[in-house]
Amino acid sequence: MSDSRVISRIGDGVYRVIVDGRAHLAYVAGSGSDVWLHWNGRVFHHPFDDGRSDQRHARRPAGGHQSLSAPMPATVLKVHVAVGSAVHPADTLLILEAMKMELPIRSTSDGVVKAVHCREGELVQAGAVLVELE
């Protein structure tokens, strides 16, 4: 069985992506060779990776710690976790805003919040560590 995909532009930087009959929203920010894509809780940067490379915004080094970083310069809109919070895959840890788009930063695995390095209203730069999990 082959999958069916349809992509429709529904606004500035906003696209509806239909994969096998399920609709998702995708957000695109940037221009030229500096393009960011936020889709299905994941962030990709041009050149787009397949989600398995070291360029992902979530990194789990040896020892079981995970750092979630800002995928682009953004403002922290809402922090949903505190130190000691238990999290599970796909839990939204915080919401960023960049170019009038909300970007949820989600956990990619089970863990416990070790540290929160941002606060609501703060401007963070690309690559800044926002949350550490263990």
C-alpha positions as CSV (number, residue, x, y, z in Angstrom):
1,M,0.0,0.0,0.0
2,S,1.5,3.4,-0.9
3,D,0.8,6.5,1.2
4,S,-1.0,9.5,-0.1
5,R,0.3,13.0,0.6
6,V,-1.3,16.3,-0.2
7,I,0.2,19.7,0.8
8,S,-1.9,22.9,0.6
9,R,-0.9,26.4,1.6
10,I,-3.5,27.9,3.9
11,G,-1.8,31.1,5.0
12,D,1.6,32.9,5.3
13,G,4.0,30.1,6.4
14,V,1.1,27.7,7.2
15,Y,0.4,24.5,5.3
16,R,-2.0,21.7,5.7
17,V,-0.3,18.3,5.1
18,I,-2.5,15.3,4.6
19,V,-0.8,12.0,5.0
20,D,-2.9,8.8,4.5
21,G,-6.1,10.8,5.2
22,R,-4.8,12.4,8.4
23,A,-4.5,16.2,8.4
24,H,-1.6,18.0,10.1
25,L,-0.5,21.6,10.2
26,A,3.1,22.6,9.1
27,Y,4.7,25.9,9.8
28,V,7.6,27.3,7.7
29,A,9.7,30.3,8.8
30,G,12.7,31.9,7.2
31,S,13.8,32.6,3.6
32,G,16.3,31.6,1.1
33,S,18.7,29.0,2.4
34,D,17.7,29.6,6.1
35,V,14.4,27.8,6.3
36,W,12.8,26.2,9.4
37,L,9.9,23.7,9.3
38,H,7.8,22.8,12.3
39,W,5.7,19.8,11.7
40,N,4.1,17.2,14.0
41,G,6.0,18.3,17.0
42,R,9.4,18.2,15.3
43,V,11.6,21.0,13.9
44,F,13.7,20.8,10.8
45,H,16.2,23.3,9.4
46,H,17.2,23.6,5.8
47,P,18.9,21.5,4.5
48,F,16.1,19.3,5.9
49,D,17.3,16.2,7.8
50,D,15.5,13.0,8.2
51,G,15.1,13.4,12.0
52,R,17.9,11.0,12.8
53,S,20.9,13.2,12.5
54,D,22.7,15.1,15.3
55,Q,21.1,18.4,14.1
56,R,17.8,17.6,15.8
57,H,16.8,20.0,18.6
58,A,16.7,17.1,21.1
59,R,20.0,15.4,21.9
60,R,20.5,12.5,24.3
61,P,24.2,12.0,25.1
62,A,25.7,9.1,27.0
63,G,24.4,8.9,30.5
64,G,20.7,9.3,29.7
65,H,20.5,13.0,29.8
66,Q,18.6,14.9,27.2
67,S,18.8,18.6,26.3
68,L,16.0,20.3,24.4
69,S,17.2,23.4,22.6
70,A,15.6,26.3,20.8
71,P,15.4,25.5,17.1
72,M,15.5,29.2,16.2
73,P,15.5,32.6,17.9
74,A,12.1,32.8,19.6
75,T,10.2,34.1,22.6
76,V,9.1,31.7,25.4
77,L,5.3,31.9,25.6
78,K,4.5,29.2,28.1
79,V,6.5,26.8,30.3
80,H,4.5,23.7,31.1
81,V,7.0,21.8,33.3
82,A,9.0,22.4,36.4
83,V,12.1,20.7,37.9
84,G,11.0,17.2,39.0
85,S,8.1,16.9,36.5
86,A,7.8,13.4,34.9
87,V,7.4,13.6,31.1
88,H,6.6,11.1,28.4
89,P,7.1,11.1,24.6
90,A,5.2,13.9,22.8
91,D,4.4,15.8,26.1
92,T,4.6,19.5,25.4
93,L,7.3,21.0,27.7
94,L,7.0,24.6,26.5
95,I,5.7,26.8,23.8
96,L,7.9,29.2,21.8
97,E,6.8,31.9,19.4
98,A,8.8,32.8,16.3
99,M,7.5,34.9,13.4
100,K,4.0,34.9,14.8
101,M,3.9,31.1,14.9
102,E,3.7,29.0,18.0
103,L,6.2,26.2,18.2
104,P,5.6,23.5,20.9
105,I,8.8,21.8,22.2
106,R,8.0,18.2,23.0
107,S,9.7,15.5,24.9
108,T,11.0,12.7,22.6
109,S,11.2,10.1,25.5
110,D,10.3,9.3,29.0
111,G,12.2,11.3,31.7
112,V,12.2,13.7,34.6
113,V,12.9,17.4,34.2
114,K,16.4,18.1,35.6
115,A,16.5,21.8,34.8
116,V,14.5,24.6,33.1
117,H,16.8,27.2,31.6
118,C,14.1,29.7,30.4
119,R,11.2,31.7,31.7
120,E,8.0,33.0,30.1
121,G,8.6,36.2,28.1
122,E,12.3,35.5,27.6
123,L,13.9,35.9,24.2
124,V,16.1,32.8,23.5
125,Q,18.6,32.3,20.7
126,A,18.8,29.3,18.3
127,G,20.6,26.5,20.1
128,A,20.0,27.8,23.6
129,V,19.3,24.8,26.0
130,L,15.8,25.3,27.3
131,V,15.1,22.1,29.3
132,E,17.3,19.2,30.5
133,L,15.8,15.8,31.1
134,E,17.3,12.7,32.8
